[in-house]
Amino acid sequence: MSDRARPSWQSHLVHLLVRARMRPHALRPIDPLFVRREMGKPRALRRAFASATGAETQPLAATGGWPGGEHVRWPQAPADAPTLLYLHGGGFIACSPETHRMLVASLVRRVQGQAYVPRYRLAPEHPFPAALDDAVAAYRHLVHTLGVLPSRLIVAGDSAGGGLVLSLALALRDAGEPLPAGLVTFSPWTDLAATGASLEENSARCAMFAAETIRRAAPFYAGSADPHLPLLSPLYGDFRGLPPLLVHAGIDEVLRDDAVRVAERARAAGCEVELRLWPRVPHVWQFFAAVLPEARESLDATVAFVGRCIRGTSTP
């Protein structure tokens, strides 16, 4: 649970605002092109908040194995500062480094390091395993081309990107690649077979999605693949040997059990896990750090986790 005994008044307001914008679409057929146009608005406000953090952003064209994306850095970062590979959410069908710049910049400022945000390919034009292949290529580019030390590298992501963090870790381990120091997931989508009890329990309470939203979204990325494949739905993976894992989710989210169950499975496999749940927050509430105490709590806890991983003193 969160350290906060009860939700802040700001969380009630943000919950209502997010619900007013997102819930009218929750039960409608999903049009990926419409979602791409709408996600990230208002863009000017997001850019302003990102700029206000003081972090610097540089576009990075596709080159070698890098699929293109952005580099976000803290100007005063020391040479040994942590590096994040951040995998954005968006249901595998939408969003980009630009839509997540504000969140990534908030993290970069707090860890006083740098982040690389790849522009992985989106479904349905590019179904599984395209996003995973791009994430693997981006990780290898950082480690083998740019020389980022895995012991100073954290892989983080939200929603679909949070599930992709875990799929990437499984793929890297199975390929014998050096693993990052830690894994960070915000409201991760880990079960594209859509079997979590919270899908129905929270279908009316979730500010952003209904159970049907998740069931309709999954086939865009899964395509013809079995949704129980661990590299597609990491909930069904073997977590032995993976680095420490942080999982943050909202109690009222339809994806709550995607987070809780993956944390339980990872812990049972011997992985160090930090699981925290917050009441009355919307999906990926960390976006609202400028106004939401619960978002700042989550990001501050993430920074502490990153510090422990980098120092090699992470605790379960």
C-alpha positions, 0 to 999 in steps of 0.5 A, a space after each residue: 500500500 501507499 504510505 498515504 492513509 487516504 487519498 489527497 483532495 487533488 487525487 479526487 479532482 484528477 480522477 474526475 478530470 481523467 474520467 470525464 475525458 477518457 471514460 466516454 471512449 472506454 466501451 467504444 470500438 478502438 480506432 488506433 488512428 483516433 487514439 494516436 491523434 488524441 493522446 498527448 493533448 494538450 501538447 503545448 502544456 505537456 511541452 511546457 511542463 517538461 521544459 519547466 523541469 530543466 531537463 534537456 531533450 534531444 531527438 535521436 534519429 534511427 541509426 544502427 540498432 537504435 530505432 529512433 527516439 529521444 535523449 533526455 538529460 539533466 544538464 548537471 548530471 555527473 559522469 556516473 549518473 544513472 541511465 534510464 531506458 524508458 519504454 512508453 505506454 499507449 496500449 502498443 497502438 499509440 503514444 511516443 517519446 513526445 507524449 511521455 516527455 513530461 513524465 520522463 523529464 520528471 524522472 530525469 530531474 529527480 535521479 539527476 541522470 539521463 534517459 533514452 526513450 525509443 520510438 518503437 513500432 506500433 500495432 496494428 501495423 507492427 504486431 508482436 514481436 515488433 515492439 519487443 524487437 525494437 526494445 531489445 535493439 535499443 537496449 543493445 545499442 545503449 550497452 554495446 554501442 554507447 557503452 552504458 554500463 548495465 550496472 548503471 542502467 535501469 529499464 522503466 516503463 508505464 502501462 504497455 511499456 511497463 509490460 514491455 520492460 518485463 518482456 525485455 528483461 526475459 528476452 535479455 536473460 534468455 539471450 545471455 545478455 548482461 541485465 540492467 541494475 533494476 526494472 521499474 513499472 508503472 501500472 504495467 499491462 502484463 496479461 494480454 489474455 485479460 484474465 485478472 479479476 480486477 478487470 471486472 471488479 474495477 470496470 466501473 471504478 477505473 478512471 480510464 478504462 473498462 474491462 472491455 477496453 482491455 479485451 478489445 485492445 489486446 488483439 491489436 498487438 497480439 495479432 495471431 500469437 497466443 496471448 499466454 506467450 511470456 514475451 507477449 504477456 510477461 505475467 506467464 514468464 519465469 522471473 528467475 534471475 531477473 534484477 530487482 523490480 519496482 511495481 506501482 499501480 492504482 487500487 482502482 485500476 482495471 489493470 491492478 491485478 496485472 501488477 499484483 500478480 506479476 509482483 507475486 510471481 516475481 517474488 515467488 521466483 526469488 526476484 526482489 520486488 517492491 510493490 506499492 498500491 495507491 487509492 483513488 489514482 488514475 492509470 499512470 498517475 505519475 504524469 500529474 506530478 506537478 499537481 498530485 502528491 501521490 505522483 510525487 510520492 511514486 516518483 520519489 520512491 522510484 528514485 530511492 529504488 533506482 539509488 538502491 539498485 545502482 548501489 547494489 543494496 536493493 531490498 525486497 
